[in-house]
Amino acid sequence: MKRNRLLTLLVGLCLTMVLLAIPIMSACVTQEETPTETPGTTPGTTPSQDVKTVKIGMLFSWTGSYAPYGVPLRESAQNAMKLINEGDRYNEATLPDGGFMVNGQKYKIELVGYDGRTDPKRAVAGINYLYEVEGIKMIIGTMTSPEQFACQPISEAAHIIMIGGHAADELTQPGIKYTWATSDSQSNRARATLGYYCKIMKAKRVAMLIENYASMVSLQTGALTVFEEFKKEGVDTQLVANELFESNVTDFSTIIARLKTSDPDIIYLGAHPGVCVLVVKQLYEAGWPVIVTSATELISKDTFVVGGKAANELFGIAGIDYFAFRDGKITKEVADAMGTNVDWYMATAQSYMKDYPESDTRFATSCYTHLNSFVNCMIRSGTADDAVKMRDTYEGMEFMDVSGIRKLTANHRVTSYMPVSVYFESATGADNGKLLAVFTHTDNWQTKWEAIYQAPYDTFPGIRERRGY
């Protein structure tokens, strides 16, 4: 009898210790593995028992060389989650009281983030954590093409749907089933932007400067093809220099000296944003005011804060933002051509700016498209956990989005509008751009582009004369 009482006492004591240990073990997840603070419901509220939560992963870089993009993208995703969970009155896919309905079941979103640090090895650790520990089958990310290349064997084998901003052509080649990109492929960016810079802006001599990084090399390859097409078309433009540099280069003086001897009208730059600002500053310090253009988002808030007077009259594809709509830089005709509900766009951007007043407004609505595509996919496929069904629904899906009518095209890209803007010196990096043109593709493979908007601006020969180089 005493033995039985003692056994009961020991069992009870052990059970108590286990129960007490559970929250301690939960709190002991290392910082490396801890998701970012992205609650699934609005702070201060508790979902009712009939509301389920679907976890969506977020594999961005809020440290590392792409942090100037990764941090505002994370905040954009958090803002989108808040709007969808609370009920976005402009989005017909959401319910008036928040969330969305999948096959008769109400859901809300919980974002689980992992910092990839612009490092392929970290990205692999991230996708493994999100899938194996969190059980996630839908991920926004990655930030860059090398990270996505590293993650793709895992996402394809495990049927994890990933949608991000990676631009290398090879990431969405035929046979890839679970990777989509909201950005245009680099070869298509080269085709649209060089068409604008050379045919419309009359750049006759182009010097190309490319970072030896997967997505940028893909841009270089696409650009070389475009220059060959120009020759066949009789376009009066030639590539006078083609420089490739390693990512660890910080002193560009020798490269700048070589480029200067080629006497270009423009430099066509493809590099990380932090590297871009180094190039721009060193061009300025060398006393060579040559125009810098790009087919990538070389513009970030830090470009102007760090670049100072050097960051003036830069050409890039980032441009459609809150200020463009607020200040009438985008006319109603252009907004209608893009299928954009301006009120929806403005409301989303204002929510972002309210919650993240110090962040970069150019990314205010960027991740709404990612989350909204997942929401529409779950609703139409009738499931929030069958990745194969969701993938089949994703293929060719068209949906209404904050930035217009979007479609997932045959090359696993999302239909988009490519804005080209010129940016001027700004102490804050905000409200300092002029929208020059908006292009869209006319085919499902995004190889044919046309301008739906063009604003008057000096051509490059005139700019060169004005700047004196």
C-alpha angles and dihedrals in degrees: 000000000000089000091054092048090049091049091050091049092050093048091049092049092050092048091051091051092050092050091048091049096055098077090041092055090045090054092049097072106129122249088248090064102031112112117231120264098277107139117199094228135040111279111266096025133098121206116238119248093260092060118088126200124228116201119222120188125228116202106180135133117254089164128037131049095316095049092109085067100029098058097052090042090054089050090047090054091048090051091049091050091051093051094047093046094047095043122268107223091204095052113080090195092068128073121246091246094044138273127053139262123248115184092330095316122109117227140185128193129251116191117211112193133201125186109233091185090212086284123126092212091053090047090055090050088050098052090046091051094046093048104035101035103028098031092229121166100176122059134179106215170332112220098214141027097246089055091049092048088055093048099041099083088055096045093047094048095043095040095240113162110223126186121178147133098276111136110188110123094225093063093072101034119140112289095038107116110173105040124088130170130208091201125076118255114266093244090054092046088054091050094051099039098042088047088057098041095045107029101035104023091039101230104172100176119044128185113197120210115185134178114229093245125123100251093041093049087051087054090050092051091049092048092052089054090050092053089052088052089050090057091053091047093048094241109168096235133107135190103236099177136018115189127178119192134184121253093244094060113117101162112067098170095110093045091047090052091053093047091050092058089059089061098220128187090216141007113230103209129193115179147108113296092248090053092046092058090050091054092047093049094048092049087053092047090050089057094241110129095191115155116256117212133175147182090215134069094270086154119089132148089261091056089073099033092051098029097051114174091357091066096074129127095003119167121216143138098256109098122108105097143130093287093051090060096036094052096041094248085136112053124217089252091058092045090051091048089054091045090238121162097215094196090054092047093048094047091051092048093047091052089052093048091049093054096036107029094164096050130099110274092206088078097044096115101020099108096037086082092054095051094038091054090054092047092051091045093052092048094050097041091047093228140089097192110033101093094184092057091044091049091052090050092047091059106098094350117160121201143164113257139178091261098043141281108338130194131186101232134212093266092055093255128121119245106256147168118240113214122197115201139173117224130204136204112292132171091215103028091236133117093003104117136098117208108228105175144350120212131190132184122248099204136055093247093055094232098121119062135182134183116248092179137026130176124202116260138150115281117238095261088057092045090049091053091047094049093042106231 
